[in-house]
Amino acid sequence: MINNINKITRLKLTNSMLESSIFDQLAFNTSENKVFIFIVNLTSHINNVSTYWEYLSIQEKIKASKYYTEYLSKKYIISHGILRYILSFYTKQHPQKIEFNYNEYGKPFLKNSNIQFNISHSHNMVSYIIALNYRVGIDIELHDKNLNIEDVAALVLTTDEYKYLSSLKSRDKLRIFYILWTKKEALVKAIGQGLSYPINTIEVIRLLSGKGVLLNDKNNKLKQQWYCYELEVPENYSGAIGIENKIDEIVYLEMNN
């Protein structure tokens, strides 16, 4: 058992679109204890920008057109077009017809659906998580070697976490910091509050994958168990997911040309 997960499946596409040969492996089959992780390198989809543009809503097209550079605009079009494409598989709707609701912190949810999702960007990589019924969050981060770890860590880590990080050798600090950071961010994204939540109050240093942590829910009124799992991500990245239920299966799909 890896990462306290009973089953891990790894899939790769031979092109940028979902293939009928793997449809069965992308189905929940009534299992709520399974999640799907899609890993995408945006640069491998650059030739499909026009296709993804047609998937966007009018509001998303307006937003894409407001970016200062063509590069940023294309990243937005691809990442959000792919999100709609993935969700269309699970909702059986045309990508452009998919509608979202947003909570007070800006987290999107599907209208009239029990499919839960979340998205994370870092550099040219985007990760998506799809789950059934249970709220989820995902975070992926490229290791920034120019990051002033000590200053950022003082803001986002608990006292014990900061002490532990400070005790490490320099070569280990960057990797450990990002492991802690992605766990925290995945959890607050799952809750739906994002960085509005006091992230420096979440203790993850002893939180093993698949183990629960008590966190306040929306408006800090309800404490419940949330679960965190580290992800398999490309080299020099860290990643994690947060979810309000234990899972026993992860399906990874590398969605690149």
N, C-alpha and C positions, 0 to 999 in steps of 0.2 A: 504494500500500500504506500503510495507516494503522496505527500502533502495531505495525509488523512483522507485521500480520495480513493474509492474502491476501483474506479475505472476511468482511464484517460484515453481518449481517442484523438489522434492527430491526422488531419486531412489537409491536402493541398490541391488547389485548383490548377488546371493546366492553362486556363485563361481567366479573365476577370469576372466571368459570370458563373452563377451556380449551375452545376451540371446535374442532369436527371439521375445519373449513376450514384449520386450521394444523397439524394433527397431523403431516403429512408434514415440515413445516419444523422440528418438534421432535424428529425421529428422528435417531439417530446414523448409521444405515445403515452399520454396521460401521466408521465412521471414529473412530479414537481421538484424532485431532488436532482435535477440535471440542469446545467447551464451550457450555453454555447458562447464561445469566445472567438471573435473574428479579428484577425490581425492583418492590417493593410499597410503596405508601403505606398504612399500617395504617388510617388514618382512613377510607379509601374502602371498607373491608370491615367496618365496625362493625355494619352491619345483618345480617351473616352469622355473627355470633358463635355462634348456636345450632347452625348447620351445622358449624362448625369444632370446636365442643365434642364433637360426636359422633365426630369423627375421632381424638380423643386417646385414649391408653392410660389405664388406671386410675391409674397412677403420675403421669402428666401432669395428670390432672384433680385429683388430690390437691394437687399442687404449685400449680396455678392457683388453687385455693381458699385457699391460704395467703398470698397477696399482701395487703398492708395496704390497698390501695385497689382499687376496682372497675376504675379506669382501667388499672392495671398488670396486673391479672388478665386483662382483655380483650386487652391487647397480647400477653400470653403465649399465650392461647388462639388468637388469630388467627394469630400468627407460626408457632406450632408446628402448628396445623391446616393452614395453607397448605403448610408443609414436607411434611407427610404426604400432602397432596393431590397435590403435584408428584411426590413419589416414587412414588405409586401409579400415575401415568401410565407411569413407566419400569419399574416392577417388576411391573405388572399384578396388584397385590394391592389389597385394600380398604385404605383409609388406616389404619383402626384395627388391622388385622392386621399391619402392618409392625413388625418387631422390630429393635432396635438392639443392637450391642455397643459397649463403650467401652474405650479404651485407658487406661493408668495415669494419663494427664493429663486424662481426661474427654472426649476427642474421640469423638463418635459415628461408628459405621460401620454399614452395613446388614449384617444376617446373610445369609450365603449369596448374595451378589450382587457383581457386578463394577461396579456403579454407585457412583461416589464423589460425595460432596456436602459442602457446608459452608454455613454461614449466618452473617450478620452483621447486628446491629441498631445503629441510631443515630437517636435522637429518634423520629420516626414512620415512618422508612424501614427496610425490611428488604431485604436482598439475599441471594440464594441462587445457588450454582453447582452445576451437575450435570456430571459428567465420566464417561468410560468408562475403567475400569482404573487410571488414574493418580490418585494422591492430590492433593487440592486444598485451598486455603484462600482465603477471601475476606474483605475488610474494607472497610467503608464508614463514613465518619466525617463528621458535621456539623461545620463550622468553628465552634469556640467562640471568640467574640471576647473573652471574658473570661479565656481561658486565659493563664496566666503561661508564655509560650513558653520563655523563657530557662531557667527552673527545670526544666521537663519535658525540654527538649532536652538538658540536661546529663546527664540520666539515661539517655536512650534513643538518643542519636546517638553516632557515632564521633567521634574528635577532629577529623578533616577535615570531617565533616558539620557539626559544631558551629561550626567556624571559618567555613565557608561561610555558614551561616545568620546568624551574627553580622555578616557583612559586607553583608548585604542591607538595603535600605531597609525601613522599618517596614511599609509597605503590602504588601510582598511576603512578609514572614516567615511569616504565618499560613498562606498557601496552600502555600508550599514545605515548611513543617514537616509539614503533613498529607499531602502527597504522599510524603514520606520515611517518615512513620509508617505509613501504610496499606500501603506496599510491605513494610515490615518485618513488620507483623502478619500480612499475608496469607501470607508465607513461613513464619513460625513456626507458623501454623495448619495450613498444608499439611503440614509435617513432623509435626505431631501433638503438639507440645510446648507450644504457646501461649506465654504469657509466662514459663514456666519456663525457656525458652531465653534465654541472655544476649543480648538484642536489641541492645544497644549494641556488639556485636561484628560485626554484619552491615552491611557497607558497600554502600549502595544509591544513593549520590549519583551514581555514574557508571554505574549499572546501567540500561541502556536496556531498554525493553520488548522481550521476546523473547530477551534475552541471559541466559546462565546465570551462576549464582553457586554456588560450592562451599560447602556447609553440612554440618555434622555431622547425621546422622540420629539416631534414637532412641538414648538412652543415650550419645550422643557417640562411637559406635563406627564409624560408616560415613560417609565423606564422599562426596557425590554432587552432581551438578548439579541445581539447582532454577531454575525460570524464573518471571519476574514480568512482569505486564502491567497497565498502568493501565486503569481502566474509564471508560466514559462514564456519568456519574452526574448527578443533579439539581444545579442551581445551589447553590453554597455547601456542597457536599459534595466529598470526595475518595474515591476507591476504587481497589482493586487486587486482583488475584488472584495466587496462587502455585500452581505446579504442577510435578510432577516430569518433565514432558515438554514439548517445544515444541508449540505449537498453531498452526494456520493458519486457524481459523475460529471466530468468536464469534457466537452468536445471542442477541440481547437481546430480552427479552419484558417489556414494561411491563404488569403484571397488576393494573390498577386499574379501577374503575367509571368 
